[in-house]
Amino acid sequence: MDLPDSQHTDELATLLALRDQGSLAAAGRALQRHPSVLSKRLAALERRLGVRLVERTTRQLHFTDAGLRLVEKVQQAAGLIADAEQEAAQGASQVQGRLRIAMPAAMGRRWLSPMVAEFALAHPQVVLEVEYSDRLVDIVGERFDGAIRIGTLADSRLAATRLCGHQRILCASPAYLQRRGTPRVPADLARHDCLGFTGLLSYPEWHLMRPGEPRHTVLVHGPIVSNDSEALLTAALMGVGVLAGGDWLMKPHGAAGTLVHVLPGWRLDVDSGIHLVRPSARFSTAAMAAFREWVVAWFATREPWQGEHVEHVEHGEDA
């Protein structure tokens, strides 16, 4: 959309001031400009449009029909701009409007969708547009108000709030381990059926780490490769192979005895977490501020997969 430049805006402001004040002198006082400046602006506007807008005599001004029609349209446009500014300012102070939020697909469906529903019940004036996807959305470019992300953050344009820690651990079903044996060291995984999650940046390599030891890299292979962690979880539960997945995905099944933690003490990442990220910590709407507070409180009281408390850590630059 083409917007008028500052010169054109000044010309239209002069036209409105002339209509309201009735003379160049009075319009000059209203705009704090010399009447000769306004006269030049008016002449420039008429030249640009190719039409006479105001008939000028030594004592008074008369708007032509074309001038009156233009004034009416410009006044309507000015009213729309004022309404838009008021609406934007209101959105910064009242919990209302629309929020566009990105959620990780499997975690979002499994753990976060109740939180979204509870927020919607508590704030009926807010419309939530939630995208559940494992793709890394461009929050700024795609105009999301926020996103929950798993892993290590790389985008310094974003303001982030760390919600809890995150680990990627190894698990397999009791049936698989009875059939194939239990890996004792990371190198053993090369001889096992490993379920490949293509969303892992290092795939098909697993970088295994344990405090006090060097990193072990294992090139894994197996009968199923997928971009969907829930589908791979189903395969692991059915005894197909060893799965490397987030503790939020695996621990409930470990507690139920349907999965066994393989190589306990080893994990696939060192410093990872779950974060709420936003384009900017400044100029946030009241709706987004309320959503952030809701998410932080929800994670602080609901820890379904681990017992780490929320950490309020803000970092990143304004978008």
RADAMO-V467796 format. One record per helix or strand. SS is the DSSP state (a for helix, b for strand). FROM is the first residue (numbers start at 1). TO is the last residue. Records with the same first field share a line. If there is no record, write none. Layout:
SS->FROM-TO, FROM-TO
This chain:
a->6-21, 24-31, 35-49, 65-91, 105-122, 174-180, 186-191, 229-237, 247-256, 286-301
b->54-56, 61-63, 97-103, 126-132, 146-151, 159-165, 168-172, 194-197, 205-209, 216-219, 225-226, 242-246, 260-262, 267-267, 273-278, 314-315
